[in-house]
Amino acid sequence: MKIKRKYSHFKTLGDINIEDIPEKKGIYIYKIKKNVDMNGFENNQFKYNRRIIYVGKVKIDGGADLRSRLGNHLKNYSSNSSFRRSIGAIFKKSWNLEAFPSGNSSNKYNFVKISKNQENVIVNRNNENELKITNWMKKNLEYRFIVDHTDKLEDIYIEKLKPTCNDSKFNPLKNRLFGENYGPSLRTTCRVEANKKIK
């Protein structure tokens, strides 16, 4: 019988077998590899946080677990991953990405180009840009998890590590990515572009 650990060490995302991730509640942490550029979001300001860019959690009262959450982050069309939306926003200009609405939501977007016919039925999805995000993540990010059943650990780690892709007051680059009071920012630019395509 395989015993699931209560925590893992950092491992390159592309080398992880998702079946090895426990179906448990907890937090997960992404860090960017050494010498990888992320347009200023590498989080090198503090020596002790080791280029941590995102801390997330699986809520105790939710239906997800660590395994399913990782799978969601790696889907080539998922607008449910705030982390993916942030990566796309950060690289939008350098990768020439175009944002599209996800459903009819004015807040969620992704980078999947959808073609519809005259009856407004989707006939084609072009995941090429989302695939760029997934491949970049697998090559350049490291991942670890910590099993936790308190719902408190995420806040502790975010305050301590100050990850640059979290929508948190402890993020030193929050205004650049999310905007002050959600004003002009990298993610706002994507959201506005996507909203123009909602019919």
N, C-alpha and C positions, 0 to 999 in steps of 0.2 A: 504494500500500500504506500502511495506517495504522500509524504507529509508536506503540507503547505506551510511555508514559513510565515511568520507574522510581519516580516519586513523583507525587503530585497535591497541589494546594493545597486548602484547605478550601472546600467547596461545600455549599450547602443540600441536604439529603438528597433532598428531593422534586424537585430539579432535575437529579438525576443519572440518566443513561441507563446502566442496569446493563451494557449491552453495551460501554460504554467502560471498564469495569473489567477489568484484565488477568487472565487465567487463570494467575496466578503466585502463588508463595508470598510472604508478607510480613506486615506488621502494618497495622492500621487504627486510626484514632483518631476518636472522636466528641467534639464539644464542643457545648455548649448556646449558643444565640444570646444576644446581649446583651439584657438587660432581660427575659428569660424566667425565670419562677419555676419552681423544681423542688423545692419544699418543703424548702429548706435544703441541697440537694445540688448547688447551682450551682458549687461549687468556686471561690469568690472569695477564699479564704484567702491564696493566693499569687499575686502579681501576674504572675509569669512564665509561669504555666501556662494562662492565657487560657480559663478555664472548661472545661477538659478534664474529661470525666466518665467516659470509658472508653477503654482501650487493649486491643486484642485481637490475636491472631496466628493465622495459618494454619500449622500444624505442618509441618515439612519432610517427616516420614514419614507424613503423613495424606493422604487422598484429595481433600481440599477445596482450593480456591484462593480468592483474594480475591473474585472475582466470585460464586462460589457461596456464600461466607460472607455477603456482603452480602445476597444473595437470601434466605438463611435468616433473617437478622435481620428481614427485612421480611415474612415469612410471617405470616398472621393466625391461625396456630394452632401456631406452633413452640414446643415446650418445650425444644428443643435450644439455644435462645438464652438463655444466662444473663443477658445484657444486657436482653432483653425482660422476663424474670421480675423483674429489679430495677426496671425502670421501672413495671411493674404494681404491685409491692409499694409503691413510693414514692407512687403515686397511688391506691392501693386505697381509702383512706378518702374522699378528695375526689371520686373518680370513681364511688364506690359499686360497686367491682368485687368479684366473687365468684370465689374460686379453685377450680379443679377438678383432679382428678388427670389426669396424662397417662399413659395406659396403666395398668399396675399398679405403677409406680414410686412409692416413698415419698418420693423426693427431688425429682422433677420435677412441675411443675404448670403450668397455663396458665389462661386466663380464658375458655375455650370451654365453654359449657354444652351438655352432651351428653344427649340423651334416648335411652333404650333401651326396647325392647319386652320382653315377658315371656320371650323366649328370650335376653335379654341382648345383643341385636344393636342397634348404633347405628342409629337411625332419623332423627335430626335433630342438626345441629350449629348452635349459635347463636354466630356469630363477632363479634357486635356489640361486645363489650368489647375483644376483641383488635384490632378495627378502630380503636377509639379510640386504642390504643397506637400502631398503625402510622401513623395520621394525625397524631398528635402528633409522632412522630419525624420524619416527612417535613417538617413545618412548622417545627419548632423546633430541629432538630439539624443540625450541619454535619459533614461526613465528609471524611477524606483517607486515602490509603494510601501505604505505602512498600514497594516490592519489596525483599525481604530473603531470603537463603538461608542464614542463620546460626543461626536460632532463638534469638538472644541479644538482639535489638533490643527485644523487648517488655519484658523485665526492666529494661533501661536506661531506657526511657521511663516505665514505671510508677514506678520509684524517683524519677525527676526530676519528673514531672508530678503524681504523687499523685492519680490519678483517683478520683472518689468512688463509682463503681459497680463497681470491681474488688474482688474478694476478695483483698486484699493487705494486708500489714502496713504498707505505706506509705499506705494509704487512711485519712485522718483520721476518716472516718465509718464505718469498717468495722463496729464493734460495733453501731451503730444499724441498719445494713442487714442484716448477716449474723449479728450476735450474737457475744458473747465465747464462744469455744469452741462456737460455733453454738447459743448459748442464745437467750433471748427477743430478737426483732428483727422488723423489717418482713417479711423473707422467711420467717422461722420462722412468723409468723402465717399467711401464705399457705399454707405447707406443711402446717401443722396442720389448717387449714380443708379443704384438698384431701384429706388423708389420711382424714378422717372420712367421705368419700364413697366410699372404696374398699370394694368388697364382695367 
